[in-house]
């Protein structure tokens, strides 16, 4: 009971202390700021523009695939200018696409002959790029 009494008296003491520190009446009018329809519209347009630019559901990487006649494939990958995360995904994406192509073409395996990652420096927005050269290994080459 001795511990409970100060706990119950503390809120009452704080209310009395607050009442004694107010020297003038509480103002009845607000801050004098009204939210207009135009303000709501501006915020909506701003949010829509940011969503359109950053679109979190869009793929982070743009991949162009060039198939060469000697069973080589070249991947040129460019990351979005404004995106969240995905900086280290280029190798994973390239391998996943190469494995899919191996299954699609009926090849045995693939070999990564060249893989480079870089940052393409632009005046305003730099972006990551990746270049990969893959050689498809046919089934007969594996069996010998």
N, C-alpha and C positions, 0 to 999 in steps of 0.2 A: 504494500500500500504506500510505503514511503517513496518508492520509485515512481509509482503511478501518479501521485499528486503533482510533481513538477511537470510531468508530461502533459497533464490536463490543463495546468495553469499557464503553460507557455503560449499557446495560441491566444488565450484571453489577454495576456499581457501584451503580446504583439499588436493585437487589435487596438487596445487602449493607447499604446505608444503611437501608433499610426494616426489615431484620431487627434491626439494632442499636437502632432507636428503640422497638421494642415491648418494654416492660418487664414486661408480664404476659401470660399465655397468651391466645390468641384464644378468645373465649367460644364454647362449642359450642351453646348454646341460641339460638334466633332472637330476634326483637324482642319476642316475647310477644304478638303480634297474630295472630289467626286470622280468616280470612274465613269467615263463616257463610253458610248458604243464604239466610237473611233479608237479609243485606247484598247478595248477588247479586240477589235479587228486587227490593230497593229500587232498585238501580241500573237494572235492566231496566225497572221501572215509570217511573222518571224519564226515561229515554231515550225510552220509548214516548210519554209525555205530551208531551215537547218536540217529538217528530216529529209528533204529532197536531196540536199548536198551530201549528207553523210549516210543516208539510207542503210541502216544496220542490217537489213535482210539481203542486201545485194552482195554478190561474191566479191571478195577482197582482191582477187587476182584475175586479170584478163589474160587468157592463154591463146597464143596462135601456134598452130601446129603445121609444120611443113614436112611432107613425106618425100624423101629422095629415092631415086631408083635403086640405089645400092643397099637397100634395107636399113637406111639411116633415117632418123626422124629428128627434126630440130624443133625445140620448143623455145619460144620467146614469150616471157611472162612479164607483165607490168602490173604493179599494185595500184590500187586507187590512190588518188591524191589525198583525200581525207578519209581515213578509216581508223578504226579502233582495233589494235592488236593485229595479229597475223604476220608479224615481221619475219619470223623464222619458218614460215610454212612453205616456202618455195620448193625446197627439196622434197618435202612430203607430197606436195601436189604433183610435182613432176614424176615421182615414183609411182604414185597412184594412177596417174594417166598412162604411164608406160605399161604398167601391169594390165590395165584395161585394154590397151592396144594389143598386147601380146595375146590375150584371150580372144580378142576380136579377129585378129589375123591368123590365129592358129599357130603361132610361133612357140618355140620351146622356152625362151627366156629373152632377156635384154641385158645390154652392158652399157653403163654410163661412160661415155668416152670423154666428155667435157661438161663441166658444170661451173658456172660463174654467177655470182651475185654482186650487185653494185647498187649505188644510189645515184640516180640521174638528177644532177643538180640543175634546177631551173631557177629563174629569177625569184619567183614567189614561192612555189611549192615543189620541194624535191619529192621524188618517189622512188621506191625500190623497183629494181628490175632484176630479172634472172634469165640466163641463157643456158640451155642444155642441149647436148648432142647425144643421142641414144642410137645404139646399133641393135637391131633385132637379130636374134640368133634363131635360125630355122631348126626344125626338128631333126632333119637329116644331119646337120652339123654336130648335134649333141650325141646322136647314136653312133656316129663314126663311120 
